[in-house]
């Protein structure tokens, strides 16, 4: 309770573009290292994790940092086989719960970094023994949920690495994109549902329908990352939509490429907005009653995602719906959800309505379909 306001404030003021790498390299206390590096490993997720109850927050922070390590191997290692070997070694070293020790994770060289944010991720990978220490302190049930996530996500990244290599950097259709989103953020959303169910209801199993809602909610959030980084991903030879394949082959006029990117960004934005009902159902499936920080964390994630999609609409030259513009405004709007289930439901319905109305205005009949 005392740490939460400090962590939320740090998340608002931390400079993610210029991390204090020396401080991160000097920190030797496992718990302090986890919370100091989390804002540099995460974007909106670090504030959402900080808002959770302590035991859930610790497990979630460890899980997210492990997933960031996997992301770093996938993003930075240049060779297909090298990536697969590192991903497999990272999760296999943890074995099965309960875990009390593990061999070191595969290291990354500083020379692989493209900027200082990448260097912070390399510090995380190379000092992940500190994250391991916090993981070892979790109870066996929480460890199993973390391990299920890490194993599933690593296997998904191995699949995506193979697909991108075979298809020369591009996903070829809607189902491949859905599967990719499921691995990258659907599985973490299932993790969130399971770890909160364990904490609040003393059970960690989800029904097939709950898993499906979690996967779709994760896709809605992951499409924010994809639509934001289309140009950046193209520069590193990756496209998540077949319409962008010519951009990877080169030789296309910049005006034509800009129009391709705009069309794909619009299509993926509308796809994401249509998934708003699944996010609302995902939150309702958590069955969080009474004063509840877990519920507020889920609302906070939704509001951060809502803020991004409003900026995406503006980027496309459209007028966006209303909502808080600053990180502080988003946090303040989510806090009443700690004590009010009614407030939470109101925000969920409000965001869902805004998403669907915008989609309908862009493509009449889409929301009905």
Buried (B, 14 or more C-beta within 10 A) or exposed (E): EEEBEEBBBBBEEBEBEEBBBEEBEEBEEBBEBBBBBBBBBBBBBBBBBBBBBEBBBBBBBBBBBBBBBBBBBBBBBEEBEBBBBBBBBBBEBBEEBEBEEBEEBBEBEEEBBEEBBBBBBBBBBBBBEBBBBBBBBBEEBBBBBBBBBBBBBBBBBBBBBEBBBEBEBBBEEEEBBBBBBBBBBBBBBBBBBBBBBBBBEEEBEBEEEBBBBBBBBBBBBBBBBBBBBBEEBBEEEBBBBBEBBBBBEEEEEEEEBEEBBBBBBBBBBBBBBBBBBBBBBBBBBBEBEEEBBBBBBBBBBBBBBBBBBBBBBEBBEBEBBEBBEEBEEBBEBBBBBBBBBEBBBEBBEBBBEBBBEBBBEBBEEBBEE
